[in-house]
């Protein structure tokens, strides 16, 4: 939001004005502003400067203000880690220490590799189908608990709505969760999330009246009527 303090209705060319700008944190415009600002502060600097000073292969993956950098050599990673803070400080930015870490993540040392979170997913090494090291992904535990708590609060607040309205909205929320987190290898987290949602429904719907309204069999029959979405993988990558 930009507020022009000058009282005139028309702004003449080359006329300086004083503006008071307020940015909405986590608003719709935040990713756009992050892309515009970090394009020069991080992206161009990484391509033109960081890569030319590294001995091995390097890569940057960024979405809005979240990014992950991969380095072939440990010395390159440590040097980048030291200069990242001062670089962002030149643009009035600072690194979130609680979200920033330097760790080994290599298939040749996969048992000693750490884990990291990016865009709501937890990345770690494990054994693949043929017993070889493979990158495993699942819903980040913090995001998982937050999504479950949010859904529980919503169900508790809206449980007295007409069932058709209640389940239409609930089903939309579940489809949104599956469509975001439904990547290959994350079915276990999706299945556990679905199981916990059913348990929440059993306890909350039985509190709508003074006596228990549903047995487990009755609840399962109700969920079949309103077609509670089952977990599914939406993205094959």
Secondary structure, 3 states (H helix, E strand, C coil): CEEECCCCCCCCCCCCCCEEECCCCCCCCHHHHHHHHHHHHHHHHHHHHHHHHCCCCEEEEEECCEEEEEECCHHHHHHHHHHHHHHHHCCCCCCCHHHCCCCCCCHHHCCCCCCEEECCEEEEEEECCCCCEEEEEEECHHHHHHHHHHHHHHHHHHCCCCHHHHHHHHHHHHHHHHHHHCECCCHHHHHHHHHHHHHHHHHHHCCCCCCCCCCHHHHHHHHHHCCCCCCCCCECC
